[in-house]
Amino acid sequence: MFIPNTKEEQAAMLAKIGAKDIHELLAQIPEKFLYPALDLPKALTEQELAAHVHELAAKNKPLKNFIGAGMYEHFIPAAVPALSSRGEFLTAYTPYQAEASQGTLQTIYEFQSCMCALTGMDVATASHYDGATAMTEAALAACRITGRSEIVISQLLHPHYKEVLKTYTRHANLTVTEAPATQEGTLDLNALKKTLTDKAACFILQTPNFLGSLEDAQAVSAAVHGAGALLVSVVNPISLGVVQTPGEYDADFAVCEGQPLGNPVSFGGPGLGVMTAKKAYVRQLPGRIVGIAKDKDGKRAFVLTLQAREQHIRREKASSNICSNEALCALNAVIYLTLLGPQGLKEVAELNLERAHHLADLINKTKKFHVKTLAPFFNEFVVQCPVAAADVVAKLEEKGIAAGYDLGQLCPQMKNYLLVCATELRTEEDLNAYADALGGI
């Protein structure tokens, strides 16, 4: 470990705080924690280390992935990592000396433009940690705008998003109320209308919801605005190639997890929090917004137009300190959407729609497993299993298939239910193999 001070300087600091040496300073720490034995293996040469890492990597078992539940595996064109891993992007950090970082600012501006076009909203921030934090920031903004203290959420909102929201609001004098769902796996609109009181600052709608079903966003929007609340829409960005955009059903904020846009699933991260809004609420957005201006010579220049961030000059006005720009992930999303274009995104969305529905038909034909999703769905649906879903997952893993998300992990009553996802990466052969594997259980 490198400590950038001399022994004389250390002695002076210890004397100042009244400790004769470092051991006296650390005396309250139990000995077993203070000097643990690390038991490290002997050092390896570079050649030996490379061989060892390859040996470990060879133990990985590639599985055909049918797991969704918030993180989705899509095809990523080779140009995406090739461009985003260029040194100019890969080594650049967030632009604290903003106007000296014209390249970084331009990519952020393009990201914001893409997100507005994708969601049909007016303004977008320079990205956030992930979808859950972006959603929570939108809910907090709604509370500031309306002066109300209740956040109403759908029962079918992603459980991890719920937990993030509850963590943020626990000590903020804000309450979180759930609106119930129907047996069909969608929001109960009549119950929602009763849940929306004059205390409700906003309603958070996820469509497709956690179980994959598409909601009647137009009807929800009318009910929410009729109660004087704001609508926060949580979407799957790929689905916007074929379904209504939040802007079309008058959402006030639209957020999403941007991972499906050119970012790998990896081990569940990093994510990309997308947050967009109506122009009227632009000053309530956390983080930063990049805009275009002109320099003294009249040339185009990218600038940080709004900086509601705790590290900038007006830090007392900052609406959040959890608003770091996921610049490389955002860059991947920009490149991905630029390569696809509107028509390409529509084709990818249609493939997701087609593959998932075809798989659902094949599963129903097994006679043993039944698709329980009754509402229209995008690329994800619920399957009822004749045995525990955990057993199905284990059996299919033996056949090289990641079967889906065991809903029993969230609720014991759902132990026989599996959340299954099929994206454009799953071929006809993959779908048939999946159905055959289920039929063999």
Buried (B, 14 or more C-beta within 10 A) or exposed (E): EEEEEEEEEEEEEBEEEEBEEEEEBEEEEEEEEEEEEEEEEEEEEEEEEEEEEEEEEEEEEEBBBBBBBBBBBBEBBEEBBEBBEEEEBEEBEBBEEBEEBBEBBBBBBBBBBBBBBBBBBBBBBBBBBBBBBBBBBBBBBBBEBBEBBBBBBBBBBBBBBBEBBBEBBEEEEBEBBBBBBBEEBBBBBEBBBEBBEEBBBBBBBBBBBBBBBBBBBEBBBBBBBEBEBBBBBBBBBBBBBBBBBBBBBBBBBBBBBBBBBBBBBEEEBBBBBBBBBBEEBBBBBBBBBBBEEEEEEEEEBBBBBBBBBBEBEEEEEBBBEBBBBBBBBBBBBBBBBBBBEEEBBBBBBEBBBEBBBBBBEBBBEBEBBBBBBBBBBBBBBBBBBBEBBBBBBEBBEEBEBBBBBBBBEBEEEBBBBBBBBBBBBBEEEBBEBBBEBBBEB
